[in-house]
Amino acid sequence: MTHRYENYADFYNNPGTVADVAVGPLGLCGNQSASQSSSFNQDVENLLSDIRVATPKTSDFYVAATTKISSENATAYAVSQCVQNTSQTLCQDCMTRAYNSLSNCLPSTDGAFIDVECFMRYSDAPFFNINQTTDITNFLKGRSSKVPVIGAAVGGVGVFILVLTLTLLYCRWKRSTKAKEDSPELNAVYYNYKDLQLATDNFSKENMIGKGGFGEVYKATLDDKIVVAVKKLEVSNVAMKKEFENEVLLISNIHHRNLLRLLGYSSEVSNLLLVLEYMPNGSLDRFLWGAKKGTLNWYQRYQIIIGIARGLTHLHNEFHVKIIHRDIKSSNILLDDDFQPKIADFGLARFQPEDQTHIVTKFSGTLGYTAPEYILNGHLSDKVDTYSFGIVILEIVSGRRCTDTNFDGPSTDYLLEHAWKLYENKKHMNLIDETMDVNEYEVEHVMKIIEIALLCTQSPVSNRPTMSEVVLMLPNGQSFGERELMRPTFIDHNRRVHIGSSKSSIGNVSQTPKDLAANEELHSKKQMMTK
């Protein structure tokens, strides 16, 4: 269960955060009633009440319990669990919601409740082994318990399957609700413009902590002494207001430890403001080639890579609609106190319908990070984010910008082509940032990560992995299965496109952008013929 819920770390530490609409709460009641409803109701309610109290007090926030039904020869079974990285207070609150929900199910013979922080289930049929329970009487001291056998389970595999099943069923239902997909609910706090103006000292230069193509970002301290970041946009055209509304709608409904959380917003006349989490370490690029260059070790860089991958996986596969970020780059990756990454700036994000492999739209993003098929043909899919992620990996490993060209004397190769040539010659360890002290084991690991980065930048698109596949590859630099690394498509400093052959030993051919679509199609057909 920890794996399912670890995405919501921010939620656990902030009781005021609103839960993600894609994951609950969900209550399910069975369609059969107990034959002796009065006694069944009382005994099961006592059972649920006791596990409600006990669960937050156990070491793993997990309890399994049974009780005899006094009026018949029967047993009731119940389990409850809070996510392990939540707090006792939040666990208790969620247990209370679960208890209230399931109390309303009685006299149904089974019921289940699932929310972001916890779940609870009861049934008159066994769904765990009796030997998985232990006495937790000590957790109920000072409170009279009528449950004769109650315990914390040793194993939770069966319960995890239950949670997974309920979650999948719920997500399917959410995905079938087209109105929700087309019109996401706004789930953010509205702030008064004057209050934010005061909190930023009238948006003073001293409080400015960032500036990008879509606005300026200021550090602000609210009345409750909470430090936040305020992103300010001034409406100069309809498109900018649309970007603002898009970002508010998207971020307000997303909660994941690797995605920057929206705390609120303000929209008064031409003043558009986003209130966001404050990231004390700023953006990743500061640590790669900015003022903090050379301060990140390999472990920290690797954790940043993993975190970005998990955040993108949530956007592509775990949210109730597929979201393409469109602008993944080092300056849009922010770092918290522990250097955990959070993907920021959702102004360009777009939905991708489930029944379409891609959508066709006008290019909008950052050259150098953007996939060739999107730049030249407007083909946008989640694999565009995969490509950008691969470029960011190369930047993290090398400590160089993707558009740098001064690698080998007069060479004009950008970072991707430089990395590929090193890989072809089995010298990709030379890509490693010189300011990073790595040992022999780490060098081998870094080289595997470089290969995954190159896999993410493959053309045609079908050769790139999904981000969920990347998350599985990263921990041990796992093999690519049947995939074979091929020369990526390059766009050089003169904006010429270079398409390589399927074999890394063959040189590239210079192409104009108009030729790319035809070559990509031919390349894809050759791939299919050789399989």
DRENGULO-479686 format. One line per 3 residues: number of its first residue (from 0); their letters; for each residue x, y, z of C-alpha. Coordinates in Angstrom, 1 decimal. Layout:
// residues N
NUM = A = X,Y,Z; ...
END
This chain:
// residues 531
0 = MTH = 0.0,0.0,0.0; 2.9,2.3,0.6; 3.7,2.4,-3.1
3 = RYE = 0.2,3.3,-4.1; -0.1,6.3,-1.7; 3.4,7.6,-1.5
6 = NYA = 2.5,10.0,-4.3; 0.6,12.2,-1.9; 3.4,13.2,0.6
9 = DFY = 2.5,16.8,0.5; -1.1,16.0,1.5; -0.1,14.1,4.6
12 = NNP = 1.9,17.0,6.0; -0.8,19.6,5.4; -4.3,19.0,6.9
15 = GTV = -5.6,21.9,4.9; -4.8,20.3,1.5; -7.7,19.2,-0.6
18 = ADV = -7.6,15.6,-1.7; -7.1,14.7,-5.4; -10.5,14.2,-7.0
21 = AVG = -9.2,11.3,-8.9; -8.7,9.0,-5.9; -11.6,9.3,-3.5
24 = PLG = -13.2,9.2,-1.1; -15.1,6.1,-2.2; -17.5,4.1,-0.1
27 = LCG = -18.9,0.8,-1.3; -21.7,-1.2,0.4; -22.7,-4.8,-0.3
30 = NQS = -26.1,-5.7,-1.5; -26.9,-8.4,1.0; -28.2,-7.8,4.6
33 = ASQ = -27.4,-9.7,7.8; -30.2,-12.1,8.9; -29.9,-10.8,12.5
36 = SSS = -29.4,-7.2,11.7; -29.7,-5.7,15.2; -26.9,-7.8,16.8
39 = FNQ = -24.8,-7.8,13.6; -25.0,-4.0,13.5; -23.9,-3.6,17.1
42 = DVE = -21.0,-6.1,16.9; -19.6,-4.8,13.7; -20.0,-1.2,14.7
45 = NLL = -18.0,-2.0,17.9; -15.4,-3.8,15.8; -15.0,-0.8,13.4
48 = SDI = -14.9,1.6,16.3; -12.1,-0.3,17.9; -9.9,-0.5,14.8
51 = RVA = -10.6,3.2,14.2; -9.0,3.9,17.5; -6.2,1.3,17.3
54 = TPK = -4.9,1.9,13.7; -3.3,5.3,14.3; -1.5,3.9,17.3
57 = TSD = 0.2,0.9,15.6; 3.7,1.2,14.3; 2.6,0.5,10.7
60 = FYV = -0.9,2.0,10.8; -2.4,-1.3,9.9; -4.9,-3.4,11.8
63 = AAT = -6.8,-6.6,11.1; -9.6,-7.7,13.5; -12.3,-10.3,14.0
66 = TKI = -15.3,-10.5,16.3; -17.9,-13.1,17.0; -21.5,-12.2,16.1
69 = SSE = -23.3,-12.7,19.4; -26.7,-13.8,18.0; -25.4,-16.4,15.5
72 = NAT = -22.5,-18.7,14.9; -20.6,-16.3,12.7; -17.5,-14.1,12.6
75 = AYA = -17.0,-10.6,11.2; -13.7,-9.6,9.7; -12.3,-6.1,9.4
78 = VSQ = -9.1,-4.4,8.3; -7.9,-0.8,8.3; -4.8,1.0,7.2
81 = CVQ = -3.4,4.5,6.8; -0.5,5.2,4.5; 2.7,4.7,6.4
84 = NTS = 4.2,8.1,5.8; 1.2,10.1,7.2; 0.9,11.5,10.7
87 = QTL = -1.1,10.0,13.5; -3.5,12.9,13.5; -4.3,12.6,9.8
90 = CQD = -4.6,8.9,10.2; -7.1,9.3,13.0; -9.1,11.8,11.0
93 = CMT = -9.3,9.5,8.0; -10.2,6.5,10.2; -13.1,8.6,11.6
96 = RAY = -14.4,9.2,8.0; -14.0,5.6,7.2; -15.9,4.5,10.3
99 = NSL = -18.7,7.0,9.6; -19.0,5.8,6.1; -19.1,2.1,6.9
102 = SNC = -21.5,2.6,9.8; -24.0,3.8,7.2; -23.5,0.5,5.2
105 = LPS = -24.9,-1.6,8.1; -26.7,-4.0,8.0; -25.0,-4.9,4.7
108 = TDG = -22.7,-7.9,5.3; -19.7,-6.2,3.7; -18.5,-2.7,3.0
111 = AFI = -15.3,-0.8,2.0; -14.0,2.7,2.2; -11.0,4.2,0.4
114 = DVE = -9.5,7.6,0.5; -6.1,9.2,-0.2; -4.8,8.6,3.3
117 = CFM = -6.5,5.3,4.3; -8.9,2.5,3.7; -11.2,0.3,5.8
120 = RYS = -13.2,-2.8,5.0; -15.4,-5.3,6.9; -17.1,-8.5,5.8
123 = DAP = -18.9,-11.6,7.2; -16.6,-13.7,5.0; -12.9,-14.1,5.8
126 = FFN = -10.4,-12.3,3.6; -7.3,-12.7,5.7; -5.9,-15.5,7.9
129 = INQ = -6.7,-15.6,11.6; -3.0,-16.2,12.4; -2.2,-12.8,10.9
132 = TTD = -3.7,-11.0,13.9; -2.2,-10.1,17.3; -3.7,-8.7,20.4
135 = ITN = -3.7,-4.9,20.4; -5.5,-4.4,23.7; -2.7,-2.0,24.9
138 = FLK = -3.8,0.4,22.1; -7.3,0.5,23.6; -6.4,1.2,27.2
141 = GRS = -8.8,3.6,28.9; -11.5,2.5,26.5; -13.8,-0.4,26.9
144 = SKV = -13.6,-2.8,24.0; -16.2,-5.5,23.2; -14.1,-7.1,20.5
147 = PVI = -12.5,-10.3,21.7; -9.9,-10.7,19.0; -8.3,-7.7,17.3
150 = GAA = -4.8,-7.4,15.9; -2.3,-5.8,13.6; -1.7,-8.0,10.6
153 = VGG = 1.7,-9.4,9.7; 1.1,-9.4,6.0; -1.0,-7.0,3.9
156 = VGV = -0.9,-8.5,0.4; -4.6,-9.4,0.3; -5.6,-6.0,1.5
159 = FIL = -3.3,-4.3,-1.0; -5.1,-6.3,-3.8; -8.4,-5.0,-2.4
162 = VLT = -7.2,-1.4,-2.4; -5.7,-1.7,-5.9; -9.0,-3.2,-7.2
165 = LTL = -11.1,-0.5,-5.7; -8.8,2.2,-7.0; -8.8,0.7,-10.5
168 = LYC = -12.6,0.5,-10.5; -12.9,4.1,-9.3; -10.4,5.4,-11.8
171 = RWK = -12.3,3.6,-14.6; -15.5,5.3,-13.5; -13.7,8.7,-13.4
174 = RST = -12.3,8.2,-16.9; -15.7,7.4,-18.2; -17.1,10.7,-16.9
177 = KAK = -16.3,12.8,-20.0; -17.8,16.0,-18.4; -15.1,15.8,-15.7
180 = EDS = -12.4,15.4,-18.3; -13.6,18.3,-20.4; -14.2,20.6,-17.5
183 = PEL = -11.9,19.9,-14.5; -13.1,21.2,-11.2; -11.3,24.2,-9.7
186 = NAV = -9.9,23.1,-6.4; -7.8,26.0,-5.0; -8.1,28.8,-2.4
189 = YYN = -8.9,32.3,-3.7; -6.7,35.1,-2.4; -7.3,38.8,-2.3
192 = YKD = -4.9,40.6,-4.6; -4.1,43.3,-2.0; -3.2,40.6,0.5
195 = LQL = -0.7,39.1,-1.9; 0.6,42.5,-2.8; 1.3,43.2,0.9
198 = ATD = 2.9,39.7,1.4; 5.4,40.4,-1.4; 6.1,44.0,-0.3
201 = NFS = 4.4,45.3,-3.4; 6.2,42.7,-5.6; 9.5,44.2,-4.8
204 = KEN = 12.7,43.3,-6.7; 14.2,42.1,-3.4; 11.5,39.4,-3.2
207 = MIG = 11.8,38.3,-6.8; 13.1,34.8,-6.9; 12.5,33.9,-10.6
210 = KGG = 11.5,35.1,-14.0; 10.4,33.2,-17.0; 8.5,33.5,-20.3
213 = FGE = 5.2,33.4,-18.5; 5.7,35.7,-15.5; 7.7,36.7,-12.5
216 = VYK = 7.9,34.7,-9.2; 8.1,36.4,-5.8; 8.8,35.1,-2.3
219 = ATL = 5.9,36.0,0.0; 5.0,35.5,3.7; 1.3,35.1,4.4
222 = DDK = -0.4,36.2,7.6; -0.1,32.7,9.1; 3.7,33.0,8.6
225 = IVV = 3.7,30.4,5.8; 6.3,31.2,3.1; 5.0,30.8,-0.4
228 = AVK = 5.9,31.6,-3.9; 3.6,34.0,-5.9; 3.7,33.8,-9.7
231 = KLE = 2.5,37.0,-11.3; 1.2,37.3,-14.8; -0.1,40.4,-16.4
234 = VSN = -2.7,39.9,-19.1; -1.4,41.3,-22.3; -3.5,39.0,-24.6
237 = VAM = -6.2,36.3,-24.5; -3.6,33.6,-24.9; -1.9,34.5,-21.6
240 = KKE = -5.1,34.5,-19.7; -5.9,31.1,-21.2; -2.5,29.8,-20.0
243 = FEN = -3.3,31.1,-16.5; -6.7,29.4,-16.4; -5.1,26.2,-17.7
246 = EVL = -2.5,26.2,-15.0; -5.0,26.9,-12.2; -7.3,24.1,-13.4
249 = LIS = -4.6,21.6,-13.8; -2.5,22.1,-10.7; -5.4,22.5,-8.4
252 = NIH = -6.4,18.9,-9.0; -3.0,17.3,-8.9; -1.3,16.1,-5.7
255 = HRN = 2.0,14.3,-6.0; 5.3,14.6,-4.1; 7.1,15.4,-7.4
258 = LLR = 4.7,18.0,-8.7; 4.6,21.6,-7.5; 1.5,22.1,-5.5
261 = LLG = -0.9,25.0,-6.1; -2.0,26.6,-2.8; -4.3,29.3,-4.3
264 = YSS = -4.8,32.0,-6.9; -6.0,35.5,-7.5; -7.6,37.0,-10.6
267 = EVS = -8.6,40.6,-10.5; -8.8,42.6,-13.7; -5.4,42.3,-15.3
270 = NLL = -3.7,40.8,-12.3; -3.3,37.1,-12.4; -1.5,35.4,-9.5
273 = LVL = -0.7,31.8,-8.6; 0.2,31.0,-5.0; 2.5,28.0,-5.0
276 = EYM = 4.7,26.0,-2.7; 8.0,27.8,-1.9; 11.0,25.8,-2.9
279 = PNG = 14.0,27.0,-0.9; 16.6,25.6,-3.2; 15.2,27.1,-6.3
282 = SLD = 15.5,25.5,-9.8; 17.7,22.6,-10.8; 19.6,24.6,-13.4
285 = RFL = 21.2,26.7,-10.7; 23.0,23.5,-9.5; 24.0,22.4,-12.9
288 = WGA = 25.6,25.5,-14.5; 24.5,28.3,-12.2; 25.7,29.7,-8.9
291 = KKG = 25.5,26.3,-7.2; 27.3,24.3,-9.9; 29.2,21.4,-8.5
294 = TLN = 27.4,21.1,-5.2; 25.2,18.0,-6.1; 26.7,14.6,-5.8
297 = WYQ = 25.7,11.6,-7.9; 23.2,10.2,-5.3; 21.4,13.6,-5.2
300 = RYQ = 21.3,13.9,-9.0; 20.0,10.3,-9.4; 17.3,11.0,-6.8
303 = III = 16.3,14.1,-8.8; 16.1,12.0,-12.0; 13.9,9.4,-10.3
306 = GIA = 11.7,12.0,-8.8; 11.1,13.7,-12.2; 10.3,10.4,-13.8
309 = RGL = 7.7,9.6,-11.1; 6.1,13.0,-11.4; 5.7,12.5,-15.2
312 = THL = 4.4,9.0,-14.7; 1.7,10.4,-12.5; 0.7,13.0,-15.1
315 = HNE = 0.7,10.4,-17.9; -0.7,7.3,-16.3; -2.0,7.8,-12.7
318 = FHV = -4.1,10.9,-13.0; -7.7,10.5,-14.2; -6.8,12.1,-17.5
321 = KII = -3.4,12.0,-19.4; -1.6,15.3,-19.1; 1.3,16.3,-21.3
324 = HRD = 3.5,18.9,-19.6; 5.1,20.2,-22.9; 7.9,22.2,-21.2
327 = IKS = 10.1,19.8,-19.2; 13.4,21.5,-18.7; 15.9,22.0,-15.9
330 = SNI = 14.7,25.5,-15.1; 11.2,24.0,-14.5; 12.4,21.5,-12.0
333 = LLD = 12.4,23.0,-8.5; 14.1,21.5,-5.4; 12.9,21.4,-1.8
336 = DDF = 15.0,21.3,1.4; 16.0,17.7,0.8; 16.7,18.3,-2.9
339 = QPK = 13.6,16.3,-3.9; 12.4,17.6,-7.3; 9.0,19.1,-8.1
342 = IAD = 7.9,19.7,-11.7; 6.7,23.3,-12.1; 5.1,25.5,-14.7
345 = FGL = 2.0,23.9,-16.1; 1.1,26.8,-18.3; 1.6,24.8,-21.5
348 = ARF = 0.1,21.5,-20.3; -2.4,19.8,-22.5; -4.8,16.8,-22.2
351 = QPE = -4.3,13.8,-24.4; -7.5,11.8,-25.1; -7.2,8.1,-24.2
354 = DQT = -8.3,7.0,-27.7; -5.6,9.0,-29.5; -1.9,8.3,-29.9
357 = HIV = -1.2,12.0,-30.3; -2.8,15.3,-31.0; -1.8,17.8,-33.6
360 = TKF = -1.2,21.3,-32.3; 0.9,24.4,-32.8; 4.4,24.1,-31.3
363 = SGT = 4.9,25.7,-28.0; 7.8,24.8,-25.7; 11.6,25.3,-25.4
366 = LGY = 13.9,24.4,-28.3; 16.6,22.0,-27.3; 14.3,20.1,-25.0
369 = TAP = 11.5,19.4,-27.5; 11.1,16.3,-29.6; 11.6,16.7,-33.4
372 = EYI = 8.2,15.3,-34.4; 6.5,18.0,-32.3; 8.7,20.9,-33.5
375 = LNG = 8.3,20.0,-37.2; 4.9,18.3,-37.5; 3.1,19.4,-34.4
378 = HLS = 2.6,15.8,-33.2; 2.1,16.0,-29.5; 2.0,13.0,-27.2
381 = DKV = 3.3,11.9,-23.8; 6.5,10.7,-25.6; 7.3,14.4,-26.2
384 = DTY = 7.7,14.6,-22.4; 9.8,11.4,-22.5; 12.2,13.0,-25.0
387 = SFG = 12.5,16.2,-22.8; 13.2,14.0,-19.8; 16.0,12.3,-21.6
390 = IVI = 17.6,15.7,-22.4; 17.3,16.8,-18.8; 19.0,13.5,-17.7
393 = LEI = 21.9,14.4,-20.0; 22.1,17.9,-18.5; 22.1,16.4,-14.9
396 = VSG = 24.9,14.0,-15.7; 27.0,16.5,-17.7; 26.3,19.7,-15.8
399 = RRC = 26.0,21.4,-19.3; 23.1,23.0,-21.1; 21.4,21.1,-23.9
402 = TDT = 22.4,23.8,-26.3; 26.0,24.0,-25.4; 28.4,23.3,-28.3
405 = NFD = 31.9,23.8,-27.0; 32.6,20.2,-25.9; 35.5,19.2,-28.2
408 = GPS = 37.3,22.2,-29.4; 35.6,23.7,-32.5; 32.7,21.1,-32.5
411 = TDY = 29.3,22.6,-33.0; 27.4,19.5,-31.7; 24.7,20.1,-29.2
414 = LLE = 24.6,18.0,-26.0; 22.5,15.2,-27.4; 24.7,14.6,-30.4
417 = HAW = 27.8,14.9,-28.3; 26.5,12.3,-25.9; 25.5,9.9,-28.7
420 = KLY = 29.0,10.1,-30.3; 30.6,9.3,-26.9; 28.2,6.4,-26.6
423 = ENK = 29.1,5.1,-30.1; 32.7,5.1,-29.1; 32.0,3.5,-25.7
426 = KHM = 33.3,6.7,-24.0; 30.1,8.0,-22.6; 31.8,8.1,-19.1
429 = NLI = 33.5,11.2,-20.5; 30.1,13.0,-20.4; 30.1,13.0,-16.6
432 = DET = 30.4,16.4,-15.0; 34.0,17.0,-14.0; 32.8,18.7,-10.8
435 = MDV = 31.2,15.5,-9.6; 33.4,13.1,-7.7; 32.2,9.6,-8.6
438 = NEY = 33.6,6.2,-7.5; 34.0,3.2,-9.7; 30.6,1.7,-8.9
441 = EVE = 28.9,5.1,-9.5; 30.6,5.5,-12.9; 29.0,2.2,-14.1
444 = HVM = 25.6,3.3,-12.8; 25.9,6.8,-14.5; 26.7,5.1,-17.8
447 = KII = 23.5,3.0,-17.6; 21.5,6.1,-16.8; 23.1,7.9,-19.9
450 = EIA = 21.9,4.9,-22.0; 18.4,5.3,-20.6; 18.5,9.0,-21.5
453 = LLC = 19.5,8.2,-25.1; 16.6,5.6,-25.2; 14.2,8.4,-24.2
456 = TQS = 15.4,10.5,-27.2; 15.0,7.9,-29.9; 13.2,8.4,-33.1
459 = PVS = 10.7,7.3,-34.3; 8.4,7.9,-31.4; 7.5,4.2,-31.0
462 = NRP = 11.1,3.5,-30.0; 10.8,5.6,-26.9; 9.7,4.0,-23.6
465 = TMS = 6.7,5.3,-21.6; 7.6,7.1,-18.4; 6.2,4.2,-16.4
468 = EVV = 8.6,2.0,-18.2; 11.4,4.4,-17.4; 10.6,4.3,-13.7
471 = LML = 11.1,0.6,-13.8; 14.4,0.8,-15.7; 16.0,3.5,-13.5
474 = PNG = 16.6,1.8,-10.1; 19.2,-0.7,-11.4; 19.9,0.6,-14.9
477 = QSF = 17.8,-2.3,-16.2; 18.1,-3.6,-19.7; 15.9,-2.3,-22.5
480 = GER = 14.5,-5.8,-23.3; 14.1,-6.1,-27.1; 14.8,-2.4,-27.7
483 = ELM = 18.0,-1.4,-29.4; 19.6,2.0,-29.1; 19.7,3.8,-32.4
486 = RPT = 21.0,7.1,-33.5; 18.6,9.9,-32.5; 17.3,12.6,-34.8
489 = FID = 19.4,15.8,-34.3; 18.7,19.4,-34.9; 21.9,21.3,-35.2
492 = HNR = 22.8,24.9,-34.5; 21.8,25.9,-38.0; 18.4,24.3,-37.5
495 = RVH = 19.2,21.5,-39.9; 17.8,18.1,-39.1; 20.1,15.1,-39.1
498 = IGS = 18.5,11.6,-39.3; 20.8,8.6,-38.6; 20.4,5.0,-39.6
501 = SKS = 19.3,2.2,-37.3; 22.9,1.2,-36.9; 25.0,3.5,-34.8
504 = SIG = 28.1,3.0,-36.9; 26.6,4.7,-40.0; 27.0,8.4,-40.3
507 = NVS = 24.2,10.9,-40.3; 22.6,12.5,-43.3; 21.8,16.3,-43.4
510 = QTP = 18.1,17.0,-43.9; 15.9,20.1,-44.1; 12.9,20.3,-41.8
513 = KDL = 10.6,19.6,-44.8; 12.2,16.2,-45.3; 11.8,15.0,-41.8
516 = AAN = 8.3,13.7,-41.9; 8.9,11.6,-45.0; 12.2,10.2,-43.6
519 = EEL = 10.6,9.5,-40.2; 7.8,7.5,-42.0; 10.4,5.6,-44.1
522 = HSK = 12.5,5.0,-41.0; 9.5,3.5,-39.2; 8.6,1.2,-42.1
525 = KQM = 12.2,-0.1,-42.2; 12.0,-0.8,-38.5; 8.8,-2.8,-39.0
528 = MTK = 10.4,-4.8,-41.9; 13.4,-5.8,-39.9; 11.4,-7.0,-36.9
END
